[in-house]
Amino acid sequence: MFNRIRIQLTIRNAAVLSVILIGLNLSVFFVAKQMLFAQVDASLTNIRDQMTNMQGQMLSVEGQTLRIQGQTAEAYDQTALAVPAQKAVLFRMGQMDRPVIQLYWTEDDQPIMLPGMEQFKEGQLKKLLPSKVGASLQSVKAGDQHFRVLNINDLDIGTVVDRNGVQYRIATHQLLSNISAEIGMLTRLESILLYGGIVGLLIAVAAGYYLANRALIPIRLSMDKQQQFVSDASHELRTPLSVIQAHTELLLRHPEHTIEQDSKHISTVLQEARRMSKLVNGLLTLARSDSNQLELEIKPIQFDRIVNDCVRKMQMLAEVKDIILHAEIESSVPMNADEVRLHQLLVTVLDNAIKYTPEGGLVRVVCRKLAHSVLLEVEDTGIGIAPENLPLIFNRFYRGDKARTRQEGGTGLGLAIAKWIVESHGGRIRVESKLLVGTQVLITLPI
């Protein structure tokens, strides 16, 4: 069962981590791509905007004149636009220092062959046709190079004479920027993210397996505790049932006996029945507390009155064992708590102190109010608890001296219930003990 759960948890954890990793990788890639292309796009759009603002100026290319709305060439010469003569039509505008290539096209998508166009092969020009590129900024691969292309169709640039002396009317002015370096960088980044993603997926599987094992630890512990609890409860219930059955069979062997003659057997049956009833009530309390079905009835109470009442009730039991029960209880200790549960807590602690204190011993009860809490100390001069047993005393069904506690009616649930009562009130319980010297129980409860 655990193996199947482990596999399912591993797959789910790995899937979640993988989705996160893939999302991060895609985000890094697209953000890097956007940042790299943003500068190029800004250059192209700024050039387009400045060319739009330059309507009415003249453009001179290799001795040819492009007239824009009939203005003079001198007006154009005053602008920041410069056209080198040897390569394709390159220029720098304003503060931009990124080379931008200009291409001119006729209405039927034919390139106007100006000086510098020799660097473009026919196959490259076919990829750059304005009808293929469209009106928006596009990334185009032409041969072994990549370009960011922007078509300008709304400028009336006029006519131009190519290197063969043929006059053409310009229909599309195309701006290109070589982005081969950026594409190469993105390709390398893509490879890094791909291989990193594969490694990340393997790490995600390993992390998912680790998290699955960690998640199974409390489940395994819970099931182990549940199995131990059921085993202990069955054992504890089987003992009184066996005693009741044995003594009942003895009673049936002599039906002619009177109640007085069989009083010993009847008394034993009654004692075991009470013990079993106490055990069942304790199990029911712990079961309800585990499932959060047991709620406290919090209300204003006087804690000192409850302590005095419990001490008075336990006084007779202490006198029977010739034990001195001494109380130092501070008056007027108000607090908000569940009175019934605190009474149960005090009875449990005092009963244990008296039960494990030999004749002539002393049990001392101290109750005093602190700044924001109440401190209750129950100290005895009893048999004490061995150091190796001290961490186990709050475990269910744990008893240091099983023969003695069963003889005296103990169930091994008292301190477990006491701890639940204290912690459900937001308090703390601590036990200090020395073997053959005595035990001290310290309980702190918030006011």
C-alpha positions in Angstrom: 0.0 0.0 0.0 2.8 2.4 0.9 4.7 1.7 -2.3 1.6 2.6 -4.4 1.1 5.8 -2.4 4.8 6.7 -2.7 4.6 6.3 -6.5 1.5 8.4 -6.7 2.9 11.2 -4.5 6.2 11.1 -6.4 4.4 11.5 -9.8 2.3 14.4 -8.4 5.1 16.2 -6.8 7.3 15.8 -9.8 4.5 17.0 -12.1 4.0 20.1 -10.0 7.7 20.9 -9.9 8.0 20.2 -13.6 5.2 22.6 -14.4 6.8 25.3 -12.3 10.2 24.7 -13.9 8.8 24.7 -17.5 6.9 27.9 -16.7 10.0 29.6 -15.4 12.1 28.5 -18.4 9.5 29.7 -20.9 9.2 33.0 -19.0 13.0 33.5 -19.1 13.2 32.7 -22.8 10.3 35.0 -23.9 11.4 37.8 -21.6 15.0 37.5 -23.0 13.6 37.5 -26.6 11.4 40.5 -25.9 14.3 42.4 -24.4 16.6 41.6 -27.3 14.1 42.6 -30.0 12.8 45.6 -28.1 15.9 47.7 -28.9 15.8 46.6 -32.6 12.1 47.4 -32.9 12.6 50.7 -31.2 15.3 51.6 -33.7 13.1 50.7 -36.7 10.0 52.4 -35.4 11.9 55.6 -34.4 13.3 55.8 -37.9 9.9 55.3 -39.4 8.5 58.0 -37.2 11.3 60.4 -38.1 10.9 59.7 -41.8 7.2 60.5 -41.4 8.1 63.8 -39.8 10.5 64.5 -42.7 7.8 64.8 -45.3 8.7 67.5 -47.8 12.4 66.9 -47.7 14.8 65.5 -50.4 16.8 62.3 -50.4 20.0 61.9 -52.5 21.3 58.4 -53.3 24.3 57.9 -55.5 23.6 61.0 -57.5 19.9 60.2 -57.8 17.2 62.4 -56.3 14.1 61.2 -54.4 11.7 64.1 -54.2 9.2 64.1 -51.4 6.3 66.5 -51.9 8.3 68.8 -54.1 10.8 70.3 -51.6 14.4 71.2 -52.3 17.5 69.1 -51.7 19.0 71.7 -49.3 16.1 71.1 -46.9 17.1 67.4 -46.7 20.8 68.1 -46.3 20.1 69.8 -43.0 18.8 66.5 -41.4 20.7 63.9 -39.5 20.2 61.3 -42.3 23.4 60.1 -44.0 23.6 57.5 -46.8 26.9 55.6 -47.4 27.5 54.9 -51.0 29.2 51.5 -51.2 27.1 49.0 -49.2 23.4 48.7 -49.1 21.6 51.9 -48.2 22.7 52.3 -44.5 22.1 55.2 -42.2 22.3 56.5 -38.7 19.6 58.8 -37.3 19.6 60.8 -34.1 21.4 58.9 -31.3 20.9 55.5 -32.8 24.0 53.6 -33.8 22.5 50.4 -35.1 22.9 49.8 -38.8 19.6 49.8 -40.6 19.3 48.6 -44.2 16.8 50.3 -46.6 15.2 48.5 -49.5 12.8 50.0 -52.0 10.1 48.0 -53.8 7.7 48.6 -56.7 4.0 48.1 -56.5 4.4 44.6 -58.0 7.0 43.5 -55.3 10.0 44.0 -57.5 13.2 45.3 -55.8 14.7 48.5 -57.0 18.3 47.6 -57.6 20.3 50.4 -56.1 24.1 50.3 -55.4 24.8 47.9 -52.5 22.0 45.5 -53.3 24.6 43.0 -54.5 24.9 41.6 -51.0 21.4 40.1 -51.3 20.9 37.0 -53.3 17.7 36.3 -55.2 16.6 33.7 -52.7 17.0 36.2 -49.9 15.0 38.9 -51.7 12.2 36.4 -52.2 12.0 36.0 -48.5 11.8 39.7 -48.0 8.9 40.4 -50.4 6.6 43.1 -48.8 3.6 41.0 -49.5 5.1 38.1 -47.4 6.3 40.3 -44.6 3.1 42.2 -44.0 2.6 45.6 -42.4 3.8 44.7 -38.8 7.3 44.1 -37.5 8.4 40.6 -38.5 11.4 38.4 -38.0 12.4 36.9 -41.4 15.1 34.3 -42.1 16.7 35.1 -45.5 19.3 32.5 -46.4 21.7 32.1 -43.4 20.8 35.5 -42.0 18.0 36.8 -39.8 16.4 40.2 -40.2 13.9 42.3 -38.3 11.8 43.9 -41.1 9.4 46.9 -41.1 7.5 47.9 -44.3 6.5 51.5 -44.8 3.7 51.9 -47.3 2.2 55.3 -46.3 5.0 57.6 -47.4 4.9 59.3 -50.8 8.6 59.0 -51.5 8.3 59.5 -55.3 10.6 57.9 -58.0 14.1 56.7 -58.3 16.4 55.7 -61.1 18.3 52.5 -60.5 21.8 51.6 -61.5 20.6 50.6 -65.0 19.0 54.0 -65.6 15.5 52.7 -65.3 13.1 55.0 -63.4 10.8 53.3 -60.8 8.1 54.6 -58.5 8.6 53.5 -54.9 5.6 51.7 -53.5 7.2 50.3 -50.3 10.1 51.5 -48.3 11.5 48.6 -46.3 13.7 48.9 -43.1 15.8 45.9 -42.1 18.1 45.3 -39.2 20.3 42.2 -39.0 19.4 40.2 -35.9 21.6 37.1 -36.6 23.6 37.8 -33.4 20.4 38.0 -31.3 19.0 34.9 -32.9 22.2 33.1 -32.2 22.1 34.2 -28.6 18.5 33.0 -28.3 19.4 29.7 -29.8 22.2 29.2 -27.2 19.8 30.3 -24.5 17.2 27.8 -25.7 19.8 25.0 -25.7 20.8 25.9 -22.1 17.2 26.0 -20.9 16.5 22.7 -22.7 19.4 20.8 -21.1 18.8 22.6 -17.9 15.1 21.7 -18.0 16.0 18.0 -18.5 18.3 18.1 -15.5 15.6 20.0 -13.6 13.1 17.3 -14.5 15.4 14.6 -13.1 15.9 16.7 -10.0 12.1 17.2 -9.8 11.6 13.4 -9.8 14.2 13.0 -7.1 12.7 15.8 -5.1 9.2 14.4 -5.6 10.5 11.0 -4.3 12.1 12.7 -1.3 8.9 14.7 -0.6 6.8 11.6 -0.9 8.9 9.8 1.6 8.7 12.7 4.0 5.0 12.9 3.5 4.6 9.2 4.3 6.5 9.5 7.6 3.5 11.0 9.6 1.1 8.6 7.8 3.2 5.6 8.7 3.6 6.8 12.3 -0.1 7.5 12.6 -0.9 4.0 11.3 1.6 2.4 13.6 0.1 4.3 16.5 -3.3 3.3 15.5 -2.4 -0.4 15.2 -0.6 -0.2 18.6 -3.6 1.6 20.1 -6.0 -1.1 18.8 -3.7 -3.9 20.0 -3.3 -2.3 23.5 -7.0 -1.6 23.8 -7.9 -5.1 22.8 -5.4 -6.4 25.4 -6.7 -4.1 28.1 -10.3 -5.1 27.4 -9.5 -8.8 27.1 -8.1 -8.9 30.7 -11.2 -7.7 32.6 -13.5 -9.7 30.2 -11.5 -12.9 31.0 -11.7 -12.2 34.8 -15.5 -11.6 34.5 -16.0 -14.7 32.5 -14.0 -16.9 34.9 -15.7 -15.7 38.0 -19.1 -15.9 36.4 -18.5 -19.5 35.5 -17.5 -20.2 39.1 -20.8 -18.7 40.2 -22.7 -20.9 37.8 -21.0 -24.0 39.2 -22.7 -23.5 42.5 -26.2 -22.1 41.9 -27.3 -23.2 45.4 -24.8 -20.8 47.0 -26.1 -17.6 48.6 -24.9 -14.1 47.6 -22.9 -14.0 50.9 -21.1 -17.2 50.0 -20.2 -15.9 46.5 -19.6 -12.3 47.5 -15.9 -12.6 46.7 -16.6 -13.6 43.1 -19.4 -11.0 42.7 -17.1 -8.3 44.1 -14.4 -9.2 41.6 -16.9 -9.1 38.7 -18.1 -5.7 39.8 -14.6 -4.4 40.2 -13.5 -5.5 36.7 -16.8 -4.2 35.2 -16.0 -0.8 36.7 -12.5 -0.9 35.5 -13.7 -1.8 32.0 -16.2 1.0 32.1 -13.4 3.4 33.1 -11.2 2.1 30.3 -14.0 2.5 27.7 -14.7 6.1 28.8 -11.0 6.9 28.5 -10.8 5.4 25.0 -13.9 7.3 24.0 -12.4 10.6 25.3 -9.2 10.1 23.4 -10.9 9.0 20.2 -13.1 12.1 20.2 -10.1 14.4 21.0 -8.2 12.8 18.1 -11.0 13.6 15.7 -11.6 17.1 17.1 -15.2 16.1 18.1 -14.6 16.9 21.8 -15.1 20.6 22.4 -14.3 22.5 25.6 -16.9 24.5 27.4 -14.9 27.6 28.2 -16.4 29.9 30.8 -15.2 32.1 33.7 -14.3 29.9 36.8 -12.4 30.2 40.1 -9.5 27.8 39.7 -8.6 27.9 43.4 -12.1 26.6 44.3 -11.7 23.6 41.9 -8.3 22.8 43.4 -9.7 23.0 47.0 -12.7 20.8 46.0 -10.4 18.1 44.5 -8.0 18.2 47.5 -10.9 17.7 49.9 -12.3 14.8 47.9 -8.9 13.1 47.7 -8.1 13.7 51.4 -10.0 10.6 52.5 -8.0 8.4 50.1 -4.8 9.8 51.4 -5.8 9.2 55.0 -6.6 5.6 54.2 -3.0 5.1 53.1 -1.7 7.2 55.9 -0.4 9.8 53.6 -0.2 13.5 54.4 -1.9 15.7 51.8 -0.7 19.2 52.2 -2.2 22.1 50.1 -0.9 25.7 49.5 -3.6 27.3 47.4 -3.7 31.0 46.7 -7.1 32.5 47.0 -9.0 34.2 44.1 -7.5 32.7 41.0 -10.0 33.5 38.2 -9.5 32.1 34.7 -11.5 31.1 31.6 -11.5 27.3 31.2 -13.6 24.1 31.1 -14.4 23.3 34.8 -15.3 19.7 34.2 -12.1 18.9 32.3 -9.9 20.7 34.8 -11.5 18.8 37.6 -10.7 15.6 35.7 -7.1 16.7 35.3 -6.7 17.4 39.0 -8.2 14.1 40.1 -5.9 12.2 37.7 -2.8 13.9 38.9 -3.6 13.7 42.6 -4.8 10.0 42.3 -1.4 9.1 40.7 0.5 10.9 43.4 -1.4 9.2 46.2 -1.4 5.8 44.4 2.4 5.7 44.0 3.3 7.2 47.4 4.0 4.7 50.2 2.5 4.9 53.6 3.7 7.8 55.7 4.6 9.8 52.6 3.8 13.3 51.7 1.8 14.8 48.7 2.0 18.6 48.4 -0.3 20.7 46.2 0.7 24.3 45.3 -1.5 26.6 43.3 -0.5 30.2 42.6 -1.3 32.9 40.2 1.5 34.3 37.9 1.4 37.3 35.6 -0.6 35.8 32.8 -1.0 32.2 33.9 -1.7 29.8 36.7 0.9 27.4 38.1 -0.1 24.1 39.7 2.5 21.9 41.3 1.8 18.4 42.6 4.8 16.9 44.4 5.0 13.5 46.1 7.6 11.4 48.0 6.6 8.3 46.1 8.5 5.6 44.2 9.5 7.9 41.4 10.0 7.2 37.7 13.1 5.8 36.1 14.9 8.2 33.7 14.4 5.9 30.7 10.6 5.7 31.4 10.1 9.4 31.9 9.6 10.3 28.2 7.0 7.6 27.9 4.6 8.4 30.7 2.2 10.3 28.4 1.9 7.5 26.0 -1.4 5.7 25.9 -1.6 2.5 27.9 2.0 3.0 29.2 2.5 1.8 32.8 5.9 1.6 34.5 4.7 -1.1 36.8 2.0 -3.0 35.0 1.3 -5.6 37.7 0.9 -2.9 40.4 -1.3 -0.6 38.3 -3.6 -3.3 37.1 -4.0 -4.5 40.7 -4.9 -0.9 41.7 -7.3 -0.4 38.8 -5.1 1.7 36.5 -5.8 1.8 32.7 -2.7 3.7 31.5 -4.8 6.4 29.9 -4.9 8.9 32.7 -1.8 11.0 31.9 -2.5 10.8 28.2 -5.9 12.4 28.9 -4.3 14.9 31.3 -1.9 16.0 28.6 -4.7 16.5 26.2 -6.7 18.6 28.7 -3.7 20.8 29.4 -2.7 21.3 25.8 -6.3 21.9 24.7 -6.4 24.8 27.1 -3.1 26.2 25.6 -1.1 25.2 28.6 2.0 23.0 29.3 2.6 20.0 31.5 6.0 18.8 32.7 7.1 15.9 34.9 10.3 15.7 36.9 11.1 12.6 38.9 13.9 10.7 40.7 13.7 7.1 41.3 12.8 6.2 45.0 12.8 10.0 45.8 9.6 11.3 44.3 7.8 13.0 41.4 6.8 16.6 40.7 4.2 17.5 38.1 4.2 21.1 36.9 1.2 22.4 35.1 0.9 25.9 33.6 -2.4 27.2 32.3 -3.1 30.5 30.7 -5.6 32.7 32.6 
